[in-house]
Amino acid sequence: MSDTPIIELEKVSKRFGQPNGALSRLLGAKPAPVVQAVSDVDLSIHTGEVVGLVGESGCGKSTLGRLVAGIMPASSGQVRWHGQNRSGLSAADEKSAKLGVQMIFQDPQSSLNPRLRVAEIVGEAPRVHGLIGPEGEDSYVDAQMRQAGLDPSLKRRYPHQFSGGQRQRIGIARALAVQPAMLVCDESVAALDVSIQAQIINLFLDLRTDLNLTCLFISHDLGVVEHVSDRVAIMYLGRIVEEASAEIVFSRPNHPYTQALLAEVPRLETRKSRFGAIKGELPSPLNPPTGCHFHPRCPHSFSRCSQEVPVLREIASGQRSACHLNDQA
Ligand code: SF4
């Protein structure tokens, strides 16, 4: 594994909406709503590593995925690609960084152009970006389809003529066709039946071995992430609250939110979980709780929790957590 991360986020935040300007404030206008979708996130991903990003719907993990993929700019902080600040890249380097990270989305139906045949969907980007010439396109598309577990003889068909699992494979073939160094998989198996989910996860595992792919695997389901990740980051209302190797997260989770998520993962063994399931709803990011965002739902909350933001810090080798309980231990 190279020492320089393929992608590195330092104090990255993303806000939607603009605070009122001086004139609006003078005129007494109502404050414009600002959503802090991502707050001061530090995260590094090395070549060949699969990092699982887990949290409930609305916690900001998809926004973070888009920041990593370069689809949207950060409001503050720095995103580095192979050690270089992305906002300072030349146009050519920025283009290659964008091609270097490809996204696979949750809903394969809406992420594929229904008017294009599979051959065009898979072959278009590598042709446009000069990765293949017109004479090699047919065989290149066949190879990409085979790699994603699809029969190339079906390449003249349209997306609606495939099942949900096959459409997700088309999305994977399209993403891999531009030879990315990294994938951002945003809830890529969430819309699929459980048996199909397992097939697509196995495909990811095979591709990872064959292509040494780096991956940010985003999911609300800790159980899915367990099978694919080397490392897991847990996100709550825009902040990373715990980060450790998958082995540590599943054997000795530190943060009460991670423990609550873990309690909800179905297990074959009948032993009761050591932790209580999560209670209540995720608060609105328009009006997040003060201090530790998790305090209204946390069974261990105490007075400091509503007043002071806990810092994400190393609490054991390779394990970072943001919880005031660690200062008391
Ligand atoms: Fe719970 Fe307090 Fe830790 Fe937040 S800081 S997780 S509220 S104990």
Residues whose N, C-alpha, C, O or C-beta is under 5 A from the ligand:
A	BS01	SF4	P256 C292 F294 H295 C298 H300 S301 F302 C305 P310 A322 C323 H324 L325
